[in-house]
Amino acid sequence: MKLILLPLLFCLSAQAADWPRWRGPAGDGGWNLAEVPADFAAREPELLWKAKIGGGYGGVTVSAGRVYVMDRPKSPGKTERVLCFDAATGAQLWQHEWDADYGSMEYGSGPRASVTIQDGRAYALGAAGMAFCLEAAKGDVLWQVDTVKEFGAKVPTWGFAASPVIDGPRVLLHVGAQPSGSVLALDKLTGKLTWRGGPDPAGYCTPEIITHGGKRQLIAWGPENIQSLDPETGAVFWTYPYEITYGVSIAQPIYRDGLLLVSGYWHGTKALRLGAQPTEVSLAWENEKDMCGLMAAPLFKDGVVYLLDKSTGLQAIELKSGKILWSDANTLTPKDRNPQMSLVWLRESEGLATLLNASGELVHVRLKASGFEELARHQMIGKTWAHPAFAGPVVYARSDTELVAWRLWP
């Protein structure tokens, strides 16, 4: 019996430790380890390995003992790559490289999206619009689609940034194909078009699927509208106007308790109330000046949203009213024109969160409606805006020059 059970338990443990997509297994910033230290400052993290990589802002993903990241090598300078490394040793297992002319793209150091892993396949979207499905273990191309040439996708100012989202038999790509194709749904096995929907050009925000009133809605935030689409067909349920300076629709909206909160750098935060029918939406409240997010996706617990504001740092906001409860006064990540932190729940039930800030520091905090408590801080890597991957007690982080793996505790 032991010979049968042990491999099964190992398999389940490995699956539980995966971080196979942008913002984790459910795409919601949930790490939620079963066991955490009693004292986070008692042990220094252990560097397991580091590997040289090229530039990029795309996050790291982990699946089945492999680590995936996209980059742009300095030489020859006009290509992008998907790189795959052994999670335990850092040995490079394979790479897939393709031509990618960025032209006048701003902040053109490299790709922006995370590689999405499911059922032995790796899905990637480059900053210039090339989409791939690769064999996850070896890197062989299963299909590829040039969304610009084949579907009329228009590359935004800072390049395509939304990570591929798997929904049943489809892979969803937010590429702003016009006149109707803010989101493309491709057959995940063949790359063939299933549907295209939504009126907006491409923003930088990864789409997400929510369930409200028993009905699924695909939320795609573009530079002109917040959009709700039918995930099965691409039909538009509703759009809510939110035209943003420079088109910087970046941070993922968060849906809880019938409210969808969306926050932007220039025009602040809107909370939309979803109605009884999928086509119904209205404004619950808005604040254009005092809570302005940029890149960091917010977290939620017990009626409170934790949002990184461009001026005051991490804020706690009462979702139902829009009341600001506190801010961290820029202590958790440096005050900057473009502040950034990648925030995840280490153990949501206890209000324990972990963030990787723009200086490359990993900070453990306890978040409450009444305030926050910093528990420990460790230097992981150099400056970064990229989302790390958390697999078991190991964090994988990247900068423009390297990928690192740190074990945080035994």
N, C-alpha and C positions, 0 to 999 in steps of 0.2 A: 504493500500500500504506500509506503514512504517513497518508493521509486516513482510512483505515479503522481503523488501529490506534490513532491518538491519541485519538479519542473513547472507544474501548473502554478504554484505559488510564486515562483520566480517570474513567470510570464506576467502574472497579474501585477506583481510589484513593479516590473519594468514599465507596464502600461501606465500605472498610476504615477510614475515619475516622469512621463513624457510632457513636453511643452511643444505640441506639434503645430501650433498656429500663432498668429499675432495675438498677444495678450493671454496666452495660455489655453488649456484644453477646451474651455467654453467661450473663449474670446472675451472674458469679462474681468480679467485681472485677478483671477482666483488661483492662488498657490495652495493655501490651506493644508499645510503639513499636519499629519497626525501627531507628531512629536516635535516639540520645540524646546530650546534650553530654558532653564529657570533664570539664568543670568546671561544675557546676550553679550555682555562685555567680558566675560570670564575667559574666552578663548579666541585667539587670533585666527582668522581664516587661513587655510593652507592653499598655496598656489599649486595646482595640479599640473598645469601646462599652459604654454602660450604658443601662438602660431602667427606668423606674419600674413597679413591680408592687405588688400587695397582699400580704397576709399568707399564710403557709402554711409547711408543713414538707416538702412534696413535693419530690422530687428533680427535676433537669433532665434532659431527653433531647434528642438531636440525630439527625436523619435527613434525608438528601437536601437539605442546605443550609438546614434549618429547625430552630429551637430551640423546644421545647415545655415549658411549665410550667403548673401550676395555682395559682390564688390566690383570695383572698376580698377584694374591694375594700371599703374602709371605708364607702363610700356606694353603695348604700342599706344595706349591712351584713348583709343576709340572703341573699346570693347567692354562688355559686362560679363560677369561670371556668376554661376552658382557653384559654391564650394561645399564639399562634404568632408567632415572630419570624424575620426573615431572619438567618441565621447570620453573614453577612459584615458587615452594616451595623447590625443591631439594630432595623431598621424593623419595626413590628408589621404582620403580614400579615393576621391575623384573630383574632377571639375568639368563643368560645361561652359564654354565660352562662345560669344556671338558678337557680331558687329553692332555697335550702338553709337550713332552719331548724335551727340547732345546739342550741336549747334550753339545757340546763344543761351541755353538753359542756365538759369541762375543757381548758385550753390551746386555746381555740376560735379561734385567729387565722386558721386557713385549712385547706385540704386537706392531706392527709398523703402521698398516693400519687404515684408518677411516672406520666406518660403513656407508654404502650407503643405503639410504631410498628411496623407490619409491612404490606408489600404495599400501600402507599398509604392505610392506615387507621390512625387514632389511637384507642386504647382508654383510657378514663379511668374511675376510680372516685372519687366524691366522699366526703367525710367522713361525710355523712348517708345514703349508700347509693345514690345515683343512679349508674348505670353507662351509659356512652356508647360508641358506635362512630361516629367522625367521619371525614369525608373529609380526609385529612391535608394536602392542599394548600390547601383552601379553607375547611374547618371545617363543611361541610354535615353535618347529622345523618343517618346511615345507619340507626341504630336506637338506642333508649334503653330502659332497664329500671330501674324503681324496685325495688331488691332488698328493701326493707322492706315495701312494699305488696304486691308480687307473690309474694314467697317467704318472708315472715316473718322476714327478717334482723333481728337485734337490734343496734342501735348500741351499741358498747362505750363505756366511760367517756371515752376520748380519741378516739372516732370511728374510722371505718374507715381503715386505714392501709396495707393490703397492696396492692401494685401488681398490675395485671392481668398474667397470664402466658399466653402463647400456646403451645398444644401441638397441633400438627397442625391439625385443623379446629375446635378448641375454644379459647375464652378462659376461663381459670380465675379465679374470684373468691373470695377468702377472706372470707366475710361472716357465717358462723355462723348460717345459717338453720336453725331447729329444726323437728322433732326430729332430722332427719338432713340436714345441708346445711352443715356447716362450710365445705365448698367447693362452689360451683356451677360446673358446666361448661356454658357457653352456646355455641351455634353462632356462630362468629366472624363469619359473614356476615349472619346474620339475628337474632341475639340470642335465639333460641328455646332452651329448656332441653334439654340433652342428658342430663345426669345430675346428681344431688346426692348427696354422701356425706360421712361423718365425723360423729361425735357431738358434737364440742365447740362451744361458743359461739365467737364471733370473737375471735381475738387480734389482734396488730398486725404479724405476721410474713408477708412475702411467701412463698407456697408455692414449692417447688423440686422439680424432677424429677431423681432420681439413677438410676444403673444399678448394680445389685449382682447379681453372679452371672448376668449376662446378662439380668436382668429389671428393667424400669423400675418405680420406685416414686415416688409423689407424696408428699413430706414436707410436712405441714401442722401447724405447732406452734400449739396453742391454749392457753388459760389453765388447762386441766385435764389435757390429755394431749398427748404427742407422737404424731402419727398418721401411718400409712403407708397410702395408698390406691392402688388400681389406676387409673392415669391414663386408661385406656380406658373404665372403667365406674363408677368411684367406689366400688367395693366396698372394704371395709376389709381390708387385709392384717394389720395389727397396730396396737395402741395401747399406749403405755407411760405410766403415770401420772406426771405432774409438775404438781401443782397449785401455782400461783404466787400469792403475795400481790398483791392489786390486779389480777391477770390480766395482768401485763406480760410477755407472751411477744412479744418484739420482734426481737432480733438473729437473723439467718438462721443456722440450723444449717449445719455444714460436714461433708461426707462425704468421707473418704479412707481407703484401706487397710482397708476393711471396717468402719470405725468411724464413727458419726454423733455428732458433738459438739454439744451444746446447752448454752447458758449463759444464766442469768438473774440479775437484780439481787439478788433476795431469797434464793434457794436454791441459787445456785452452778451448777456445771457437772456434767453427766452425759455420759459417753461410752458409747454403746450399740453392742454388737457385733451385726451383722446375720448371720443364719444362712444355711444352705445353701438353705432354702426361703424364699419371700417372706414367709411368715407367722411366721418365727422371729426373735426379738430377745431380747437379754439385756443386763444391765448389765455393762460392762467395768470401769469405775471411776467414782467421783464425788468431788467436792470442793465442799462446801457453803459454805465460808468464804473460801478464799484466791483463788478465781478466779470473779468475779461480773460478767458482762457486762451490758449494758443495751441500747443501740441499735446499736452499731457491729458490723457483720458482720466476722467474723474472716477472716484469710488463712492459707494453708498452703503450706509448701515443705519438701521433704526430711525429712518426719516431724515437723515442728514447726508448731504452730498459733500465730499471732500474734493475741492477744485483748486488747481493752481492758477492764481490770478497774476496778471503780468506785472502788477505794481506792488502788491502786499504779500505775495507768497501763497502758501497753502491756506485755503479758507475752509471753514465749516459753514455750510449754508442749510438752513431748514428748507426742505424741498417744497412743502405745501405752501409756504408763505414768501419765500425768497429772503428771509431774514438772515443776515450775516451774524454768526455766533462768535467767531474768532478768526484771527489770521496768525500765521507764524512769524510775521515780520521778516521774511526772507532769511530765515535761519537754516532751513532744511536744504535749500538749493540757492546758489548765489543770485543776488539781484542782478538783472541783466535786461537788455532790450528784448531779448527773446529767451525768457527763463524756461527751463525744462527739467522735468523729473519723470521717470517711469515708476508708477505707483501700483503696487499689487497687495492683495490681502495675504499676509503670511498665515494668519488664523483669524478669519473674519468673526467667528463667534466670540472672541476675546478682544476684538478691536485692534489686533496686532497687524501692522502693515510694514512693508519693506519698500524702500525706494532707492533707485539709482539716480543720483543727481547729475547735473551737467558737468561737474568736476570729476566724475567717475567715482564718487564715494557711495558706498552702500550704507544706508541709514535705516535702522530698525526703530519703529515708533509705535506708540499706543495712541490711537485716535478715539476721542470721545466728543460728545456734543459740548462738554464743558471745557475742553482744551486738549492738548497733546503732550506727550512725554517722550523725549528722545531716549532710547535705551542703549544704543551703541552705534558707532560709525567706523567704517573701515574703507581704506583706499583700495579700489579694485582695478582701475584702469585710468587712462588719461581722459581728457575732455571727450564727452560723447553726448549725443542726443538719441542714440539708438536704444530700442527696448531690449533688455536682456532676456535670457531664458532661465527659468528656475526648474530644475529637475531633481527631485529629492532634496538633499541638503547642498546641492551644487548649483552655483550660479555661473552662467556663461555670458560674457559681455564682450562688446566689440567697440573699437574706435576706428579712425581712418587708417590705422597702421597695423593693428593686431587684434586677435581674438584670444580671450583668456578664459580659463576655467578655475574656479576657486571652490574648495570644499569649506562650507561655513562651520560645520560641526560634525561629530562622528555620527 
